[in-house]
C-alpha cells in the first residue's frame, strides 16, 4: 500500500535569500539530524549568470532500525540521492529525493519547495510531499513501513527548528541580510546604481486570524502550519497531511460548498485519520446537508412557538475549557407532547439547528480564547425523569435523531454531564447506548442524586459563578422550564405531512379514517409465538372501539377500488378492511382481547403477548351511541355526541411495533407513561394458557 504525505505550508518571516544561506549550512552533514551521517556531491551545474544552481548529492543515512533487521537486509546504512534546483531569478528552490538502497523493493520519493510568499516578498514559504511504496522486504513490510514513517515524521518536526537554528547562527555572525540576485551587466557603475535603486516592496502584514487558504491564492489547497496550530490544534505531521490531502481532494472533485477545515478534521478524527473512511462519511454528510439545506437552517428556519415554550434546553455560557455549554432539562420535558405537536420533522430540525449553533459558537470561542475549540459540553438534568419519558415511539424518534447527529456531527461533543439520574435512567441508557459511538460514550459522566455537588462533580468542569440556579448555583438560567404540552396543540398526521422539506424517510405515526360500517384494520404476521405486539394511538375525532383478532390464515389483500367492500379511501385519511364479510367470528377468526371503547381525545397504549403464530388484526371500529334502555329513545348526551361526529367518520393516529419477548422484558418500562401506558408483564405471561394484554387510557 502506498503511503502519502503532504505537509502544511510553513512560513518563515525572512527573505528567501537569507533562508537559502541558512539551508546551505545543513551540508555536508547536520549535527541536528543524527541519522544524516554524510553527503557527497556527485553532480553540479551553474549557469553563466549565476541564476541557476543545480547540485546532486548522495546522502548517507543511519536509519534507527533493529539490528536484526539490518543484518537480514545486509546493510548498515541507507543511501539517498537528493537533487536541489535553485533558481535565484525566480527565487525558488526545488528539492527532489529518492532512495538508492533497496530501490527494487522500496520506492521513496520526496519533493520539497521553497518559494516567496505570494503576498509578502520578504517572507518565504516551505512545503513538502512524499510517498512510500514497499513492494517487498523479506517479510518485514509492515515493520519497515512503521520505521520509515516514524523516521520521516520525526525529521519533519525538526525541519523548521533546523532552519531557525542556522538563522540564529547567521545573526550571531552579523549576517542579517543577503542581497537578491541581479543580472550581470557590463558596467559596474550601472550595476551598482541598479542595485541601489532596486525598489523593495513594502511588507504586507497578514492578520493571524485569517486561514492560509484565504490569503494565499496561488496555494488553494494548502494550510499554513501556524494557522493549523492556532485554529485546529496540535496535530502530528501525518494528521496534518491527512487534513490537507482530504481538503485538496474535495477542492478538486467535490461539486458544491467545501466545508471548513475544522469540520473536515472532525470526520478524520471520527475515523482515526483513515482518509478513505473519513472521505466516505464526509461525502455522504455533504450530500445530506445540500439535500436538506442544512447550511442555511439558522437563517431560514424559525422554531415553532411550541418549541420555544416547551423544549427545556438552551445555551448557557461556557465550561472551564472554553467550550460552549448547552443545558438540557430532559426531566422537565414532555417528549410525547412535543412529538405529537410537532412531528419528528420539526423536532429533528430543531436539534440540527442546535448543532449548527454549536458549531458557530465553537468558532466564536476559538477567537475569544485564542485556542482551538472544536466541541461543546452538554449538561443534562434528569430530575423529573419517569416512565412518560420512556414512551416507546418517543424513544424510537430519539434514536433516529441520535443516528442523524452521529453521522453528520462527529466529534462535536466534548463532554456530557448527566446529573440527578433517577432509578429509571438505566432503562433509558440500555435503550439508547447501543446507538452511540464508542468514542462518544467515553465522554459521558453520570451523577445520581446530589453526587454532582461533591468532589469530582460539576465544579471540576464549570465555574461556580455560572452553575444554573436550579442546580444550586447563583446564575439565573434562561432555559425554558418545559412542562406538559396541551393536547390542543397536537397535530394530525395530515398536518404533519405538509412539511416542506422531509428529513425522515418514513414517519412513526400513521393516520386512518374510521367510518360507520367500515373499520380500519392492520395486519400483523407473527412467526414466533410469545412475541409482543405493542401499540400507541390517539383518537383524534369521534369515538371508536378497539379490537384484536387472530386468524390461522391470511386475509385476502384489500381491493384497490374505492367502492369495493374491503377498501374505502377518502381525502381525510386511509381506510383498510381486511376481515372478509363472509368470515365468521369463532370459525375463521377469533377475538383475543375484550373490546376497548375509546373516546375522542384519548391516548391509548397497550401490548399483547401472542400465544400462537399466525395473523393478528388490529381493528379500530366506529362506536355507535347506545339508545336509552328504558325508553328506547336516545339520550340528550348521546345526541349531542353524535352530532360532533360529522358524516359518521372517526379519525385515529396510530403506531404499532412487534418486539421479541426477551427484548420486551428488557425494555417493557419504556412502553409505559405517566399519562398513558399499560401494566408490566407478569412472570407467568408466556406460560399462561391464553394470551394476555392490558391497556390503560389516558383521560
N, C-alpha and C positions, 0 to 999 in steps of 0.2 A: 504494500500500500504506500502511495506517495504522500509524504508529509510536507505541507507547505507552510511557509511563514511570511507574513507581511508586517513590517514594523509601522508604528505611527511616525509621523513627521516630527523629527527633533529639530528644534530651533536654537541656534547659537546666536546670541546678540553681539556678534563680532563680524567684521568684514570677511569675505571669502578668502582673501589673500593671507590674512592672519591665521585663519583656520588651517589653510594648507601648510603654513610654516609649522604649526603645531603637529599636524598629521605626519609630516615627513620625519619627525623625531621618533616615530614608532619603529623605524628601521635602522639597522638590520635586525635588532632584537628589541623587545619591550619588557622591562622588568615587571611591569604591572600585569602582564599576561604570562604567568609562569610556564604555561604549556607551549608558548611561542619560543622555541629554542633558538632558531636561527633562520636567516633568509639569504639567498644568493641571487644576484641579478643575472638572468640568462639572456635577456634581450632588452635593448633600449633604443629609442628613436627620439630625436629632437628636430623640430622644424627650423629652418634657417632664421625665421623671425623670432624664434623662441616662444611662440604662442602655443605650440603643441609639444607635449612631452608624454611619450608612451614608454612605460617600463614594465617589464615582465619579470616576476620574481618566483623562485622556487622556495617555498616556506616549509620548514621542518617543525612538526608539532609532536609533543609528547602527550598523547591522549591519556587522561586519567581513567584507565580501564583495568580490570582484574588481570593479574599477572598470568593466570591460566589462559585467559582469552588471548593475550598477546603471544603466548607460547604456541597455542594452537594455530594462530594466524601466521606465526613465523616472522613477526616484525616487532621492533621496539618503538619505531617512530612512524608517523604518517606524514606523507608529503602532499602539499597542495600547490597548485600553480595559481598565481594571482597576477592579473593584468590591470594596471592602472593607466587610464587615459585622461590626462589633464589638458583642458583647453582653457588657456588663460584669457583668450579673446572672449569666449562665451562665458567664462567664469564657471566652469563645470568640471567635476571630476567623476568619472565613471569607473567603478571597480568591479571586475569580474573574477570569480574564483571557482575552481573546480578541483576535485580530488584526483591525484595521480595514483596513489596507492589504492589497490583493490577496485580500480575503475571498472573492471568487468563484473564485479559483484555488487558494488555500492556506487550510486551516482549522486553526487552532491554538487549542486550549483547555487551560487550566491551572486547577487547583484546589489551593489551599493551606489549611492549617488549623492554628491554634494552639489548643491545649486544655490543661487542667490534667491533670497526671499522675494517673491513677486511684488510685495508692497513696501519693501524697505531694502534698498540695495546695500545697506550696511549690515544686514543680517544674513546668516547662512542657514540653509535647510539641509537636513540629512535624512535619508530613508533607505531601507534595505528590504530585500525579499530573498527567499531561499527555498529550495526544495530538496527533499531527501527521499531517495528510492532505493530500497535494499532488495536486490534480486535474490541473493543467497549469501549466506555467511556461515558455512559449516554447521548449520542447525542452530545458530545463535542469533537469528534475525531479530527477534524481539528484544534481546538484551542489547544488541548493537544499536537498535533504534533508540532505546531509552538512554543509553550512554551518549549517543550523538546529540540528541535533543537537549539533554542536561548540559553538556558542554557548550552547546550553541547558545542556549538561553543565558547561561552564566556569563558568557563573553559579551552578549548583547547588553546586559546590565552594566558591564564595565566600559562599554564604548564611550559613553558620554563623559564618564569620570576620567578616562584617559586623555581625551581632548582637553578637558578643563585643567587637568594636571599639567600638560605641556603649555597651555596658555598662561598658566600662572608662572611656569618656569621662564617663559619668554618675557613676561612682565618683570620678573626679578632681574633679568638681564638687561632691562631697559628697552625691550622691543615691544612697543605697543601699536606700531603701525607698519604695514608693509605696502609699498606703493603698487598700484594696479599696473598691469601690463599695458604698454603703449607701443604702437608700431614704430619700428626703427625708421629714422629719417636721415637724409644726407647731412643736413646742417644741425649741429648740436645745439646751436642757439635757438633754432626753431623748435627743436625737440624740447629744450628746457622751457621755452616760452609756452609751448603747447601743454607741457606738463603742469606748469604753474597755473595756467589759466583753465585747467580742466574743471568743468562745472561738477560740483558734487551735489547730488540730490539730497534734499533735506530728509532727515529720518522721520518716518511716519509712526506715530505712537498707536499701536493697535491695542484697544482695550482688552484686558484679560477676561472680561465677561463673555466675549464672543467666541463661539466654537470655531475651530480651524476652518471647517467647511464653509463658513460664511465670509471669510476674509481671503482665502486662497483660491481664486477662481481657476487657476491652472492645475490644481490638485483636487478635483471634485470628490475623490474617494478617500482622501487621506484625513487623518485626525492628528492634531498636534498633541505631542506627548504631555505637555503641561496642561492642556485642556482636559485630557483623559484623567489625569490625577486630580484636577480641581473639580470636575463635574461628574466623573464616573467612578472615581475611587482608585485604590491601588489594585492594579491588575498585573499578572505575570506577563512576560513578553508573549507567551503563546496565547494567552487570553486576549491581549491587545490585538494580536494577529487575527484571531477568530472574529473579533468585532469588525475589524477593518475589511476583512475578506467578505464577510457576510453583507456588510454595508455596500461594498463595491458590487457584489453580485446583484443586490437589489437595484442599485443605480443603473446597472446595465440591462437587466432583464425585466424588472417589475414595472408594469404599467399602472401608474397611479401614485398616490401620495406615499412618500418614503417616510417611515416612522423615525422618531428621534432616536439618537444613539442610546439614551437611557432605556428606551422601550426595547430596542434590539438586544441590548445587554441582558434584560430580564429573561428573554426567551433563551438566550445562550446559557445563562445560569440555571434555568429550569431543566436543561438537558446536559448539564455538566460540560458545557462548551463543545459538545458534539455538533459540528456545523450542519451536517446533513439532517439530523433530527430537529435541531433548532429551526432550520430553514423550512422544514415541512410544516411545523406547527405555526410558525410565524406567517407563512403564506396563507394558510387556512384562516388565521385570525384576520389578516389584512383583507381577504376576500369577504369575510363576515362583516367587518367594520364598514366596508364600502357598500355592501348589500343593504345594510340596515342604517346607514348614515350615522354611525356612532360618533364620528369625529365632530358632528355638529349638534349633538344631543343637548349640550349645555346652552347652546344659543337658540335652538329652535323648539325645544320641548319644555313646557311648564308643567310641573307635577300637579295632578288634580288636588282640589281643596281637601278631599278626604285624607290624602296622604299627609298634607301639611298639618292636619288636625290630629290624626290618629297613628301616624308612624312615629314611634318613640325612638328616634335616632337623629343624631346631628354632630357636626364638627365642634370640637371644644379644645382650643389652644393646641399644645404640643407636649410630647413627653420629654424626658431628660436628655434624650439623644437628638432632639430637634425634629423628630418625626411628627407629622400631623396626627392628632388624636381624634378618633371617632368614637362616640359614646352611643351604645345601643341598649335601651331598656327593654329587652326582649320580654321579660316577665310582665310588663305592663301593656303589651300589645295584644290585640285581638286578631290573631293570624287568620282565623276563618273569616271574620268580618271583612278584612282587607281583601282577601282573595275573592270573596263573593261580591264585594262592592266594586272591585277594580278589575278582576280577572288576572291571569298570570302575566298578560302582556304589559300592563301598566306597572305591575309590581316589579317585573324584571327590568323594565326600562328605568324605573326609579333606582334600582340597585346599580345599573350601569352608569347612571348619572352620578351616583355617589363615587363610583370608582374613577370616573373621569375627573371629578372634582378633586379626588385624592391625588391623581397624577399632577394636576395643576398646582396643588398645594405643595407637593414634593419639590417641584421646580422653584416655587417661591422660597421655600425654606432653604433650599440649596444656596440661593443667592444671599439670604439673610444671614445664615450661619457660616457661610464661607467654606462649606464642606459638602460632599455629595450626599444627598438624602434621597433615596430611591423607593422608600416604602413607608407605610404608616402603621400606627398602633391602633388596635381596636379594643375598646373596653366594653364588655358585655355584662350587664347587670341582670341576673336571673331571678331576683326577688319577685315573687308572684307567679313564677312558672308552675303550671299544673297541667292536668290532663287535657284541658281545652287547647293547649299549645301543641299537643301531640295528635291532633286531629289529622288522620292519615292523608287526605288529599292535600292539606297544607304542608305536611312533611314532604310529600312527593314533589310539590311545587318547589319547596326549599332545596331539595336535592337537585332538581333540574337547574335552579339558579346557581347552585354551587358548581355544577358541571360547566355552565357557560362562563362563569367567572374564572374558574381554574384554567380553562382553555385559552382565555383571552387576556387575563391579567395575572400572569405568573409572577412570582417573586415580588408582589406588591405589598404583601402583609409582612410587616417586620416582627410584630408580636401581638398575640391575642390574650387579653386578660379576662378570664371568666370569673365573675365574683358572685358570691352568695348562691352557689349552686345547690338546689334543693335535692331531696331524695329521688325525685323523678328524673333528674338530669341524666343519670346513667342510661336510662331507656332512650332518651333523645340522642345521646352520644353514640350508643350502639347502632342506631339507625343511620346517623349522618357520617360518622368517622370513616367508613369504608370508601366514601366518595371523595375524601380529602386527600390530597397528595401527601406522601410521607414527609417530605421536607417541610410542608406547611404545618403538619401536625406537631412537629418538633417545636414549633413556636408558640404552642398553647400552654398557658399557665392557668390552672384551675384552683379556685379557692372556695371552700364550703363555709357557710356561716359567716362569722366575722374574722376568719383567718387572715383576710387581706389587710387587716389593721395591724398585724404583728410583724415581727422580723421577716424579711424576705417578701413582704407584701407590697402594697401599692406604692408606698413611699420610696421603694427602690427604683421605681420606674417613672413616677410622676411627682413633680414638685408639690410640696404641701399646699402652696397657695392656690393651686388650680384644681385640687381634688373637689369634685362636684359636691354640692350641699347634701344631696340625697344619699351620699356615701359617708357622711360625717364631716365633710370638708367645709370650707368657708366660701368657696367660689360658687356663685349662682350659675346654674347650668340651664341654658335656654332650650334644651331638648324637650319636645312635647311629651306630656305625661301619658299619652296613649289613651287607653280606655276602650270600652265596647263600641263597636261601630253600629249605629242604629240600623235595624233591618230595613227601614225605609230607604236607605241608601243602596241596598242590594240591587244588582243589575241582572237582567235576564241574559240567557245565552245569546239571544239575537242581538242585544245591545252590545255585548262584548265582541261579537263577530264583526262589528262595524269599525274596528280599529284600522287605521290607515296602513300601518307597517306591522307585519307579523314577525315576531321574534321567535315564536314557537312553531314547530312543525305540526303540532297537534294540541288539543286542549283537554283538560281534565274532565270538565263537565260537558254533558250533552243535554239538549233540551228536547222536549216532546210535548205534543198536544194529546189530550185525552178527551174523546168525545163520548157523548151518551150512546151506548151501544157499540163503541169502538175503542177498546182499551189499548194501551201501548205496552208492548211486551219485548223483553230482551232475552235472548237465548244464550245460555252458558253451558258448554260441554265440560263434563268432569270425567277425567280418566282415572285418577287415583281417588279412591274413597277416603273419607276423612279430610278432604280439602276444605277450605273455609271460603265461602262466598261472602264478601263484605259489600256494603252499600252505604251511600250517603246521598240523600235527596232533599230538595226543598219544594214545597207545594207553593207555586207562585200565584196560582189562580184556581179558585174553586175547591171542592172537597173531593178526595179520592179514596179508594180502597186499595191497599197494597197486599198482594198475594205472592206466594212462592209455590210453584208446582214442579213435579218430577215426572219424567217420561223415559221409558226404556228406548223408545225410537224417536228419531229426529223429526220434528215438524217439517212440513214442506216449506220451502222458502216462500216469502210473501210475493204476491204478484206485483208487477210494476205499474199496472194501470190504476189510475186514481179511483176508478169506480168498482174495482174488484172487492171481494169480500175480505181480503187479507191485508189491504193497504189503503190508507187514506192519507193524502198529502195536502197540506194547506199552507198558505203563506206564513202562518203563525208558528209553524214548527212541524216536525215529522211525527207520523203515527204509524206504527208497525204492529200487525197482528200475526201471531204465529200459530195459535191453537185453532185448528180447523173446527168449523161449526159442527161437523159430524162426529167429532171426538166426544166421548162420554167420560165425565169425571168418575173415577173409580175403576174404569176399564182401560182407557187409553192413556190416562194420566192421573196423577194423584196430588192432593194438596198436602204439603209437608209443613205448613205453618198456618196458624189461625189468621184469618183476615185482619188487617190492621187499618182502622179508619183514621185518616189524616186530614186535618182541617187546613184551610187556606192560611198561608204564612208560617206553617210549622216546618221545622227541620227534623229530619229523621236519620238516625244512623243505626245500623244493625249488622248482624252476622248470622250465617247459617253454616253449621258444620255438616257437611254432606255425609250421609250414611252409605249411599250406593253410587256407583258410577252411572253415567248416563247423561241425560239432558235436563237441565233445570231452567225454568222460565220465571223471570221476574215480571210481575204484571201490575200496572197502575190502571185502575178502573174507575170510571165515573161513579161518584157516590150520589144516589138518588135520595132525596129527603123523604123520610117515612111519614105517613099520614097519622093523625091522632088516633089512637087505639079506640077511644070511646065514641067518637062522633064520625069517624071515617072522613073527617074534614082536615085539611092541612092547618097546622098551627101558624100563627102570625109570624113567629121567628123563622119557620121553615119557608114561608112565602117570601119573606124579605131576603133570606139567604139564597133562595133560588133565583131571585131577580138579579143578584150580583153575578151569577154565572150566565153571562150572555151566550146565546146560541148553544147552550148545553156543552160548553167547552171548558176544559181544565188545562193547566199548564204545569209541568214539573221540570226541574233541572236535576240531573242525577249523575252519579259516579259509581261505578262498580269495579271490583277487583277480586281476583281469585288468588288465595295465598295457601301455600302448603301448611299443614297443621303445625309442623315444627317451627316454621318461620312465624306463624301466627302466635304461638305460645311465647316466642321470644320478643314479640313486639305488640302484644294484644293491648297493652295500656295505651299504645299510640292510637288506638281506634276509639278512645273514649274522649269525652269532652265535658266540661262543667255545664254546658248548655244542651248538648245532645250526645248521646253515647249509648253503650249497652254494657251489660254486666260481664264480668270476666268469666271465662270458661272454667268449669269445674274439672277436676281431675278425671271424672268419670265420663266426660263428654263423649270421647271416641269409643267408649265401651258400652254406651247405652244402646238399648235395643231399638231406639228410634232417634231421628235427628233432633238436634236442639238448636234453638236460636233465641235471642232475646232482643228486644228493641225498646227504646225509650224515646219519647217525642219531646222535643224542646217546646215549651209553652211560651 
